Structures are given as structure tokens and as C-alpha cells.
Amino acid sequence: MKGIMVVGTTSHAGKSLVATAICRILSRRGWRVAPFKGQNMALNAYVTANGGEIGYAQAVQAWAAGVVPWVEMNPILLKPQGDMTSQVIIKGRPVGKITAKDYYEQYFELGWRTIEESLKHLSTEFDLLVCEGAGSPAEINLKHRDLSNMRIAKHLRAPTILVVDIERGGAFAHVVGTLELLDPEERALIRGVVINKFRGQRSILEPGIKWLEERTGVPVVGVIPWMEQVFPAEDSLDLLERRYRKSFSEINIAVIRLPRISNFTDFDPLEAEPSVSIRYLSPKHELGHPDAVILPGTKTTIADLILMQKTGMAEALQNYAAAGGTILGICGGFQMMGQMIADPEGIEGQAGRYQGLNLLPIKTVITGQKIARQRQITSNYPQEGLPVTGFEIHQGRSRAELQSAQPQVFHTLFDDPNLGLVDSCQSIWGTYLHGIFDNGPWRRAWLNRLRQQRGLKSLPTGVANYREQRENLLDSLAVQVERHLDLTPFLS
């Protein structure tokens, strides 16, 4: 099986971006290419057509390659949930919750067999795999149990790209140090270095490149400039860089940055709206006066709810709603907005019943069986009859008690009544559907409610879904990276 491995000197160096760009570049050249990440630790997930969970970054890479996401493209997904534990997803299915120490003792051999099986399966369908590593391949204390980096490169004998983030500083030390810490067999696979996020004139960097190549014997095959466009994020580190990018916006939306926030890729379509500004707000900060507040998904609904109650954010949201503010909850955020959350088996931690925000007439019970599936439904609100697609990932069942909501009247959001509710004023919204804003007409109709409250002209709703914008973004990414990256040493 032919493959290209992409590893980084650090987390957040740009591995996902480079791997995604290579998928699109080679797909445009006519290769039958697929992404692969043996083990991913992320809370941004996607549900495949057969109901399996994979890292969202691998789904984006599959779309970049022009193929449908498969669970084999990310056979192991770890979803951190606090207390030094993670939920383990193997071949798309949850198999348990475990500590890091116990995971490597109990799942390492199974994990590697699963990776080998997935690589074998993909080899029957594709010409080449673009494999992404995780963190750094030179973590000395972890190398013996690393399922993401050079073990896979050696298994495939894959020529490997080493990506370094020059924006952070210390790039040359990162490259030299990483190469020094690799075993000779591993280092021999490093065929090129990519310097990522470079600002300034290339000529100023040239003496450093010459020194690096002479010092290491490894060529610098690419210097990728800093890119301003929003790229789908893999983990919450990206949120720390997401400041106020837009100099002007008509609608301001606050997303509560919960400690275990998940699937915040749900908001990429909103960030792509020229008139909308997204602000990620810690529960410890003042809410202010946004046009709308979004409670996102979370891996630890109860713990994050309790934190909001302790910090005063819960009371701030209740006061904001009472004053007529618009709040939308997605998945865990939807559950928080209800009257009560019960966890009788202690799946999220300590068993018990917990008071919700009491903004929606629902009660939720956390259960061991996870729901993960794609959905195609029809909207009732904010505009009737709109086709809507998305996916569910949640560990809990919510029951609406509409009779207890008087004098406030609530309605079902979609033709499936279990997927969400909205009040008669269309101010309080809640849904289990991830990817809701990907639906262009629905997104615009929802934004137009906010615009009407501000006295702004409505936006046209006859727009394409976000996947078309994503395709343009992936094409643009490929064009920019291809201009600055020589893939010749990796394809011979």
C-alpha cells in the first residue's frame, strides 16, 4: 500500500491542514486517494453513513479526496471526558470509558490489530493513503505505545513530511530536536520538512533554510504562508486563535466555550457568513448583549452545566432569555436547557439528578446506549418545509413535557418531534441535530429572525448549503498549498 505520512513537531503545527490539502491536490491529479489517522483524540466528531463515529478532521479530508468518509479512515477515536478518562471508539463504535494508563495496557494490541485491518481494507479500494500523525512523533515517554505516528509510517514504508509551525517561534530547534529523537529507521523516512504559517519575505528565511538542510540533510520541501481563511478545526486549541476577525458585522453571536466543548465545527457555516461575528465566550466571562447565544455540544453535559451554575453563567442566560434574548442549544446544550438531567448509572461521573436551566420543557436521562446516525428531515421552524440534513451523536434520551410549559407555548422544530423544540416567539431553540447550520436556507431563515429584531433587511434564503462553500475552501486550500509544496519526493 502506497502512502504519505504527515507528522508534526508539535500539536497544532498544521498536520491536518497539510494532509487535507494533499488529499485534494492528488485527487485533482487523478489519484484514488483516502485519508487515514490511526488514532485520534478529539471531541469534534462526524457520523458516517453506517452510523460510525470518526474524527471530523478525517471526514473533511475524505471530502477533500472526493470520497465518502469511512470508519476505517480513523479506526480509533478517543473522546476526553474529564477525570483523566476518555471514551474509546473503535471502528466507529463506543467500547468503553477508560483512563490513559489502563487504555494502553488493555487496548494497545487490539488497537494495532484494528489499525492493520483498516489499512488492509483501504488498500483494496485506493491507490494511496495520506496518513496524519498526532502530536509529536518524538515523545520519548510515549513512543513505545504510539499508535498514530512512525509505527504507521514504518508499517507502510511511507515517505514522511515533518511539519513545523514557524508562527510559534523556535521552528529550527523543533525540527532539529525532533529529528535527533527519532530512531535511525524512523528518521530515514523523513523525506522533507514543511515550514507552516510563515509571514514575511521568503528571502529573509532562506539563510535559515540553507542552514537547516545542511545541518539535517533533509530538504525543506515547502514554506506555506499564513492563511486567513477559517479551516475546520480539530481541537479546542483552535478556538484560542479565533478572535474578532471581521472589522464589521451586523449580527453578533456568542458561543459558550464549555470546558469539554464538542463539535464546534457546527459553527463554521456561521463564521463564513459575511454579516455574522462569532465570539467564543468562557463561562467565567460576562455574557454581554449578543444578538444570540449558542450552547454547543459537550462531552460532559452535567459537569459543564454545574460549572455554568457555579460561575453565574446559568443565571445570566436565564435573565437573558427572560429579557427576550435568543438562545439555541445543540445536543448537550439542548439537554442543559431542559428542566432536569438524570444520570442514574453515573455514566458521566457521579450518579444523580441535576437541575437544568429550565428554558425548555424537556427532561433528559443519560443512558449507556449512544445514538449516532445521519438524519434527513423537514423543518417546521423558522420556515416550514425546508429539507434539513445533519447527524446525531448523543448519550441520552430527552422527553418533552409540553403540557408543563404553560403559559409558554412550544412547538417541534422538525417533522421528527424528538429532534428539537422552539417556543412560539422563536427565541428559545433546542435540537439534537449537529450540522444544522450547514443547511443554507435554514441557516439564513434563522439569521433573518435575528436581523428582523435589529431592523435589518432580510438575507436571501435561496442559497446553497455549506458543503459547496467547503468545496470552494478545499479547492482554494489546495491551490495555495500546491504553489508552495513540492510533492515529487513523496510520489516517486
ROVEXTOR-601316 format. One line per 10 residues: number of its first residue (from 1); for each residue x, y, z of C-alpha. Coordinates in pm, 1 decimal. Each point is the difference from the previous one (the first is absolute). Example, Ala and Ser with C-alpha at 12.3 -4.5 7.8 and 13.67 -1.06 7.14 Angstrom:
<nodes>
1> 1230.0 -450.0 780.0 ~ 137.0 344.0 -66.0
</nodes>
This chain:
<nodes>
1> 0.0 0.0 0.0 ~ 146.4 332.4 -106.7 ~ -25.4 278.2 253.6 ~ 120.8 342.2 103.2 ~ 39.1 69.9 371.6 ~ -43.9 350.5 144.9 ~ 135.6 56.2 351.9 ~ 63.4 319.7 196.6 ~ 262.5 127.7 238.9 ~ -280.2 98.1 239.1
11> -374.0 -10.2 33.5 ~ -171.9 267.7 -206.0 ~ 291.5 21.7 -245.8 ~ -230.1 -37.4 -299.7 ~ -3.6 -374.4 -66.9 ~ -373.7 -8.4 -70.2 ~ 20.2 294.5 -236.7 ~ 293.1 -146.7 -196.8 ~ -157.1 -347.3 -13.5 ~ -331.4 144.2 -115.7
21> 168.3 208.1 -269.2 ~ 194.0 -302.7 -126.9 ~ -323.2 -202.0 -20.2 ~ -157.5 264.9 -222.5 ~ 319.1 58.1 -205.6 ~ 41.5 -368.6 -82.0 ~ -371.7 -49.2 -60.1 ~ 12.9 282.1 -255.0 ~ 294.8 -176.5 -164.5 ~ -205.7 -315.6 -42.1
31> 119.1 -211.2 292.6 ~ -244.2 -225.1 188.7 ~ 103.5 132.2 339.4 ~ -135.5 -33.5 354.1 ~ 94.4 150.4 337.8 ~ 107.3 -203.0 300.8 ~ 63.0 75.3 366.4 ~ 56.9 -310.7 207.7 ~ -90.9 156.3 332.2 ~ -152.3 340.5 55.2
41> -84.7 178.2 324.5 ~ -267.3 258.0 -72.0 ~ -346.3 114.5 101.5 ~ -91.6 112.9 -350.8 ~ -156.1 -309.2 -154.6 ~ -194.3 -97.6 -309.3 ~ -246.5 -283.1 -52.6 ~ 51.0 -209.6 -312.7 ~ -280.5 -141.4 -211.8 ~ 5.4 -326.7 198.9
51> -27.6 183.6 332.6 ~ 366.4 -18.2 101.3 ~ 191.3 283.2 169.9 ~ 328.7 134.2 -135.2 ~ 195.6 319.0 56.8 ~ -152.9 290.4 -190.4 ~ 341.3 84.5 -146.8 ~ 9.2 -336.8 -175.9 ~ -348.1 59.6 -141.4 ~ 122.4 332.2 -142.2
61> 304.9 -175.3 -145.1 ~ -224.3 -261.2 -160.2 ~ -207.7 275.1 -160.1 ~ 324.3 159.9 -116.1 ~ 91.6 -330.8 -163.7 ~ -342.6 -15.3 -162.3 ~ -106.4 -314.7 186.4 ~ -257.1 -94.7 263.1 ~ 130.1 -13.0 359.9 ~ 53.0 -353.2 134.6
71> 69.4 -111.7 356.3 ~ 320.3 -168.4 -126.4 ~ 141.8 346.5 -70.7 ~ 13.3 59.7 378.0 ~ -33.3 -341.3 164.9 ~ 71.2 123.3 355.7 ~ -155.4 317.1 142.3 ~ 53.8 106.9 360.4 ~ -244.6 256.5 140.3 ~ 127.5 159.4 325.8
81> -267.0 48.0 264.7 ~ 183.0 120.3 309.7 ~ 149.4 -175.2 303.1 ~ 285.8 -124.4 -220.9 ~ -238.5 -232.0 -184.6 ~ -109.5 -31.4 -361.5 ~ -273.1 -179.4 -186.0 ~ 156.3 -251.6 -238.3 ~ -149.1 -28.9 -349.3 ~ 127.2 -291.9 -211.2
91> -113.0 -37.6 -360.9 ~ -265.4 261.8 67.0 ~ -154.8 -164.6 308.6 ~ 46.4 88.9 368.8 ~ 160.4 -284.2 193.7 ~ 53.2 155.9 341.6 ~ 132.2 278.0 220.6 ~ 353.3 -33.2 129.8 ~ 302.0 182.8 141.4 ~ 308.0 61.6 -213.7
101> 206.8 -251.5 197.5 ~ -258.8 -275.8 -24.8 ~ -67.7 79.6 -364.9 ~ 354.5 -78.5 -107.8 ~ 8.8 -310.8 216.4 ~ -331.8 -136.1 -123.1 ~ -46.3 138.6 -350.2 ~ 345.9 39.7 -154.9 ~ 16.6 -342.5 -167.1 ~ -365.1 17.1 -106.6
111> 58.8 352.2 -124.4 ~ 292.7 -97.3 -219.7 ~ -188.6 -300.1 -144.2 ~ -290.6 233.1 -76.6 ~ 235.7 241.8 -176.1 ~ 154.7 -279.8 -206.4 ~ -344.1 -128.8 -98.9 ~ -112.1 349.2 -101.3 ~ 313.9 59.0 -208.9 ~ -50.8 -333.7 -173.8
121> -363.9 83.7 -72.8 ~ 83.4 343.2 -139.4 ~ 275.7 -147.8 -217.4 ~ -260.8 -189.8 -200.3 ~ -179.7 319.7 -99.1 ~ 260.8 275.3 -33.0 ~ 331.4 67.2 -173.7 ~ 151.1 203.1 280.4 ~ -62.6 95.5 361.9 ~ 77.7 340.7 146.4
131> 70.0 -85.7 363.8 ~ -5.8 261.3 273.3 ~ 188.1 -38.9 326.1 ~ -93.4 139.6 340.0 ~ 190.3 236.2 228.0 ~ 371.5 -63.4 -45.2 ~ 168.7 -323.6 -118.4 ~ 286.5 62.7 245.8 ~ -171.4 -21.4 338.8 ~ 253.6 -228.9 166.2
141> -230.7 -112.4 280.4 ~ -276.0 -92.2 -245.9 ~ 180.6 -138.9 -305.2 ~ -21.8 -363.3 108.7 ~ -380.3 22.8 -2.1 ~ -54.7 255.1 -277.4 ~ -272.0 -114.0 -241.3 ~ -9.2 315.2 -211.4 ~ 344.7 91.3 -132.2 ~ 313.9 -182.5 -110.5
151> -130.9 -349.7 76.1 ~ -244.8 52.1 -285.8 ~ 264.5 164.0 -220.2 ~ 230.9 -299.4 50.3 ~ -283.5 -246.4 -61.7 ~ -74.1 164.1 -335.9 ~ 363.5 98.7 -70.3 ~ -156.8 337.9 -68.8 ~ 211.4 304.3 -89.7 ~ -73.6 250.4 273.6
161> -49.1 377.4 16.5 ~ 97.2 178.8 321.8 ~ -209.3 316.3 54.6 ~ 114.7 283.2 226.6 ~ -192.5 311.6 105.9 ~ 235.4 297.1 -41.7 ~ -259.3 238.8 146.2 ~ 72.4 -136.5 347.7 ~ 372.7 68.0 -16.8 ~ 278.5 -251.3 47.1
171> -78.2 -176.7 -326.7 ~ 358.9 -99.0 -79.1 ~ 52.5 -141.7 348.6 ~ -327.1 -192.7 -29.1 ~ 108.2 -160.5 -328.1 ~ 353.6 -85.7 112.5 ~ -118.7 -128.9 336.9 ~ -271.1 -218.3 -154.7 ~ 240.5 -154.5 -251.0 ~ 260.2 -63.8 271.3
181> -254.1 -188.6 211.1 ~ -118.2 -231.1 -277.8 ~ 146.5 -347.4 -42.9 ~ 225.1 -40.8 -308.2 ~ -269.0 -202.1 -180.1 ~ -257.9 269.0 75.6 ~ 225.4 289.6 -94.6 ~ 79.0 -164.7 -335.8 ~ -370.2 30.8 -87.7 ~ -3.2 380.2 46.9
191> 34.4 117.6 -359.8 ~ -82.1 365.1 48.8 ~ -80.3 282.4 240.6 ~ -293.8 237.2 -45.7 ~ 17.6 339.1 171.6 ~ -357.4 107.0 68.2 ~ -166.9 334.4 87.9 ~ 284.1 213.8 -136.0 ~ -46.3 377.6 -8.9 ~ 240.4 229.8 -182.8
201> 248.2 -21.9 -286.3 ~ 132.8 -340.1 -101.9 ~ 344.2 149.6 -68.2 ~ 42.3 82.5 370.3 ~ -66.4 -365.3 85.0 ~ 240.3 -144.4 -259.5 ~ 316.6 4.9 216.7 ~ -185.8 -196.9 266.5 ~ -126.0 -251.4 -255.8 ~ 352.2 -48.2 -136.5
211> 137.5 -54.1 350.1 ~ -278.0 -245.9 87.2 ~ 53.0 -207.3 -313.5 ~ 376.9 -11.8 52.5 ~ -38.1 -82.6 370.0 ~ -256.0 -279.2 -41.7 ~ 40.8 -120.3 -356.8 ~ -378.0 27.0 -41.3 ~ -132.3 238.0 -267.9 ~ -257.8 266.7 73.0
221> -268.1 -93.4 -251.6 ~ -245.0 275.8 84.8 ~ -46.0 337.3 164.5 ~ -374.4 54.5 38.4 ~ -107.7 356.9 69.2 ~ -241.5 103.8 271.1 ~ -358.7 -49.4 -120.2 ~ -283.0 213.3 129.4 ~ -292.8 -220.1 -100.2 ~ -182.8 -202.9 262.4
231> 98.0 -365.0 -26.6 ~ -201.1 -272.0 177.8 ~ 159.2 -39.9 343.4 ~ 107.9 -326.9 158.1 ~ 15.2 98.7 365.9 ~ -79.5 285.9 234.5 ~ 350.2 148.2 -31.4 ~ -128.8 157.1 -320.5 ~ -262.0 195.2 193.6 ~ 272.0 191.2 181.0
241> 104.9 148.4 -336.6 ~ -353.1 83.4 -108.0 ~ -29.3 363.0 95.5 ~ -197.6 277.6 -166.3 ~ 111.1 -52.1 -357.9 ~ -259.1 225.9 -158.7 ~ 35.9 375.3 18.2 ~ -377.1 37.4 -38.8 ~ -295.7 -227.4 66.6 ~ -373.9 55.7 26.8
251> -79.7 -302.2 218.2 ~ 206.0 -101.9 302.9 ~ -35.5 -352.8 137.5 ~ 158.8 -130.7 319.9 ~ 90.1 -369.8 21.8 ~ 61.4 -118.2 356.4 ~ 344.0 -165.4 -1.0 ~ -75.2 -286.2 235.5 ~ 296.7 -189.9 149.6 ~ -81.8 -313.3 -203.1
261> -150.7 176.4 -300.8 ~ -58.2 -238.7 -288.9 ~ -89.6 34.6 -365.9 ~ 61.3 373.6 -12.2 ~ 50.7 -58.7 -372.4 ~ -378.8 43.4 4.1 ~ 70.5 374.5 -7.1 ~ 234.3 16.1 -300.3 ~ -296.0 87.8 -227.9 ~ -89.4 291.4 228.9
271> 360.0 122.7 -0.8 ~ -12.4 -10.3 -379.8 ~ -298.1 239.4 -3.5 ~ 141.2 347.0 -82.5 ~ -249.4 180.3 225.7 ~ 47.3 -224.6 306.1 ~ 265.2 17.1 271.2 ~ 53.7 -296.3 233.8 ~ 146.6 51.9 347.7 ~ 105.9 -303.4 206.9
281> -70.8 91.6 359.0 ~ 126.1 -173.1 314.9 ~ -270.1 -75.6 262.0 ~ 204.7 216.3 238.2 ~ -40.6 313.5 -213.2 ~ -279.6 254.6 -22.1 ~ -269.0 -94.1 -251.5 ~ -49.6 352.6 -130.0 ~ -275.7 75.2 -251.1 ~ 40.8 -226.0 -306.2
291> -273.7 -43.0 -257.2 ~ -7.9 -372.3 80.1 ~ 169.8 -251.0 226.7 ~ 81.3 -357.4 -98.6 ~ 52.9 -278.7 251.5 ~ 206.7 -253.9 -194.1 ~ 51.3 -371.1 35.8 ~ 216.5 -134.7 281.4 ~ 143.7 -336.1 101.9 ~ -88.3 67.0 365.9
301> -343.1 159.7 4.4 ~ -57.8 -19.2 374.2 ~ 346.0 118.8 106.6 ~ -13.7 294.3 -239.5 ~ -351.7 85.7 115.7 ~ 115.4 4.0 363.1 ~ 292.6 223.6 -93.6 ~ -235.8 248.9 -164.3 ~ -212.6 1.7 311.9 ~ 305.4 63.0 219.6
311> 138.6 280.2 -216.3 ~ -332.0 181.4 -33.8 ~ -25.9 -61.5 -375.5 ~ -314.8 -211.7 51.6 ~ -176.5 289.1 176.1 ~ 126.0 242.5 -265.6 ~ -149.6 -218.1 -273.8 ~ -332.0 -26.1 183.4 ~ -14.5 379.0 41.2 ~ 98.8 45.6 -364.4
321> -282.2 -231.5 -110.3 ~ -251.1 174.0 230.1 ~ 91.1 331.1 -164.5 ~ -84.9 -143.6 -342.9 ~ 346.5 -114.0 -106.5 ~ 44.9 -284.7 -247.0 ~ 166.6 -321.1 122.1 ~ 61.7 -313.8 -201.9 ~ 127.0 -324.1 154.1 ~ 150.6 -282.2 -204.3
331> 31.0 -356.4 132.6 ~ 146.1 36.1 352.6 ~ -100.8 366.2 -6.0 ~ -355.1 -109.8 -84.7 ~ 0.6 -237.9 298.4 ~ 127.4 275.7 232.4 ~ -287.1 227.4 -98.6 ~ -255.0 -246.9 135.2 ~ -153.8 -34.8 344.0 ~ 208.1 -293.7 120.2
341> 281.4 -236.9 -97.3 ~ 18.8 -339.6 169.0 ~ 302.9 -228.7 -10.5 ~ -118.2 -306.1 194.3 ~ 298.9 -217.6 -98.8 ~ 267.7 267.0 53.6 ~ 106.0 -18.8 -363.7 ~ 132.5 356.2 6.3 ~ 135.6 -26.5 353.0 ~ -200.4 1.1 320.9
351> -351.1 -140.5 -25.8 ~ -281.8 240.7 76.1 ~ -262.3 246.2 -119.7 ~ 97.0 354.6 -93.8 ~ -204.3 316.9 -48.1 ~ 19.8 139.2 -353.0 ~ -37.6 359.1 -119.5 ~ -378.4 -46.1 -20.9 ~ -21.6 173.4 -336.2 ~ -153.8 -296.7 -184.1
361> -271.0 -244.1 119.4 ~ 216.0 -312.1 -32.1 ~ 147.4 -253.4 239.9 ~ 305.4 -201.9 -98.1 ~ 129.2 -336.6 120.8 ~ 362.6 -86.3 -80.2 ~ 15.8 -359.9 -123.1 ~ 274.5 -242.9 -91.1 ~ -119.1 -43.9 -357.8 ~ 125.4 274.5 -227.9
371> -200.7 129.9 -294.4 ~ 217.7 70.4 -304.4 ~ -169.9 34.9 -337.5 ~ -42.7 225.7 -298.7 ~ -335.9 169.9 -43.0 ~ -209.5 141.9 -283.8 ~ -305.7 186.3 123.6 ~ -229.8 294.8 -74.6 ~ -19.7 322.0 201.8 ~ -306.1 147.3 166.1
381> 185.7 314.5 115.0 ~ 126.6 263.1 -71.1 ~ -143.2 -82.4 -342.8 ~ -225.8 -291.7 -72.8 ~ 93.0 -264.8 -253.0 ~ 377.3 50.7 -27.7 ~ 197.7 -321.5 -53.4 ~ 263.6 -33.9 272.1 ~ 287.4 -247.0 36.4 ~ 237.0 -59.0 289.8
391> 98.3 -264.2 251.7 ~ -58.8 -100.6 359.6 ~ 265.2 -99.4 255.3 ~ -134.7 -11.3 354.1 ~ -10.1 -220.7 305.9 ~ -339.4 81.5 143.3 ~ -372.1 4.0 -74.3 ~ -208.2 315.7 39.6 ~ -374.3 0.6 55.9 ~ -205.8 310.3 -68.7
401> -267.0 94.7 253.1 ~ -182.8 266.6 -194.4 ~ -296.0 11.8 240.9 ~ 233.3 127.0 273.9 ~ 115.1 293.9 -209.9 ~ -301.5 227.0 54.0 ~ -39.1 288.2 -49.6 ~ 288.4 -31.3 -246.1 ~ -84.5 -199.4 -313.0 ~ 256.3 -224.7 -166.2
411> 3.2 -167.0 -340.0 ~ 202.2 -276.9 -159.6 ~ 280.6 125.9 -223.7 ~ -15.7 -280.8 -255.0 ~ -232.4 -271.3 -123.2 ~ 177.0 -230.1 246.5 ~ -122.6 137.4 335.8 ~ 295.0 -152.9 187.7 ~ 256.0 217.6 -175.8 ~ -78.1 338.9 149.8
421> -233.5 268.6 130.1 ~ -55.8 373.6 -39.9 ~ -223.5 238.2 190.8 ~ -279.0 196.9 -166.9 ~ 211.5 317.8 -0.2 ~ 281.3 -189.4 -175.5 ~ 243.6 116.8 263.5 ~ 74.9 -327.5 183.5 ~ 129.6 -276.9 -226.0 ~ 139.1 -345.7 68.0
431> 98.4 -289.1 -224.3 ~ 197.5 -323.9 -5.0 ~ 102.1 61.8 -361.1 ~ 366.2 69.7 -70.3 ~ 70.2 169.2 -332.0 ~ -322.8 200.7 16.2 ~ 169.3 317.4 -127.3 ~ 145.7 -188.5 -298.5 ~ -348.5 28.9 -150.1 ~ 15.1 334.2 -180.8
441> -371.3 88.3 -24.7 ~ -64.2 -103.0 363.9 ~ 302.9 195.1 121.7 ~ -105.4 314.0 -183.2 ~ -360.0 -30.1 122.1 ~ 127.1 -29.4 359.6 ~ 234.7 296.8 -44.7 ~ -280.4 205.5 -151.4 ~ -192.4 -29.8 327.5 ~ 294.6 170.8 170.8
451> 25.9 258.5 -276.0 ~ -367.3 90.1 29.8 ~ 48.9 70.3 370.2 ~ 279.9 238.8 -93.0 ~ -205.7 166.1 -274.2 ~ 233.3 -135.0 -268.4 ~ -96.0 -109.2 -348.5 ~ -48.4 -374.3 -40.2 ~ 264.9 -203.0 -177.6 ~ -100.2 -212.3 -301.4
461> -77.2 -356.7 105.0 ~ 47.2 -161.1 -339.6 ~ 364.5 -79.5 68.6 ~ 201.3 -318.1 -38.0 ~ 82.1 -221.0 294.9 ~ 334.3 47.3 172.8 ~ 150.4 -307.7 -165.7 ~ 34.0 203.3 -319.6 ~ 186.5 272.3 188.0 ~ 212.9 -271.9 158.0
471> 84.0 -135.6 -344.5 ~ 113.8 346.1 -109.0 ~ 204.8 29.3 320.4 ~ 166.8 -335.9 -65.0 ~ 76.3 97.3 -360.4 ~ 148.9 329.4 116.4 ~ 204.8 -179.2 266.2 ~ 135.8 -246.0 -255.8 ~ 95.3 276.5 -243.2 ~ 184.3 198.1 267.6
481> 183.9 -297.1 147.3 ~ 90.9 -152.4 -337.1 ~ 162.9 328.6 -95.4 ~ 235.1 -30.1 297.8 ~ 47.7 -377.5 39.8 ~ 208.6 -241.6 -209.0 ~ -154.1 -345.7 23.2 ~ 243.0 -159.8 -248.0 ~ 214.4 -176.4 266.7 ~ -311.0 -169.6 136.9
491> -155.3 -131.1 -319.6 ~ 297.6 -162.7 -169.9
</nodes>
